[in-house]
Amino acid sequence: MMSIFDDMPFPIVIIFCLTIGLAPFAPPHIWEKLVMLFSGTLVRPLDILDLLMHGGPWVILLIKLARYYRTGPTSREG
């Protein structure tokens, strides 16, 4: 299951973080949703979906970085 993250190239994950993860760019949507989450106002299903969509690339990047530093580079990394 975790090999899915190993197969994703770092540049692609970073591009997703910088595009989907930050769009719209002023202010980043993910920031608005995190503020709503910590203030307790993230209750609408659309807002929760937005948080998952814009936060997903960042979660994938964190998992990929953790696996990279725990196991070291693999032969699949570019």
N, C-alpha and C positions, 0 to 999 in steps of 0.2 A: 504493500500500500504506500509506504513512504518513498518507494522508488519513483513514484510519479513526480515528487519534488526534485529528486536527483536528475531526472530526465529534462527538466526545464532549464534552458540556458539562462544564466544570470542577466545578460543584456535584455532579454525579452521580459523578464520579471520586472526589471527596473523601468523599462519603457511603459509597462502596464501601470506601475506605481505613479509615474510622472504624468500619465494621461488620465486613465480612469480613476486612479487614486486621488488625484488633485482637482479634477474637473468639477464644476467650473472654477476657474483659477482665481477669481477675486470676489469674495474670500473662498478658500477651498471648502467644498461641500463637506468633506470628511471632518473638518474642524467644527463646522456648525453642528453636525450630528453628534460629535463627541461632547460638545458643550451641552446639547440637549440631553444626552445620556447621563452625564454627571449631575445635571440640574434636576433630573427626574421628569423631564417633559417629553421624552422620546416614547410616545404612546401610540401614535398613528401607525398603521401597518405600512404605509408608504414611506414614512421616515425610517422605520426599522429596515425595510428593504433597501433604502438608500444607504444606510450605514453598512449593511452587508455588502452591497455592490461596491461602494467606494473604499471600504475597509478591507475587502477580500485580497486585493493585490498586496497590501501591506502585511497582512497575516501570512500570505504565501512567502513574501520576502523574509520575514522573521523566521519562519520555519526553515526555509532554505539556508539562511545564514547560520542558524543553530546546528543544522545537520552538517554543514560545511566545516564549521569549527570543531564539531565533536568528532567527525570521522575523517576529516581532511579531504583534499580534492580527490575526486574519483576519475577514472579514465573517461567518463562521459562528459566531464566539464570541458568547456571550451576556453 
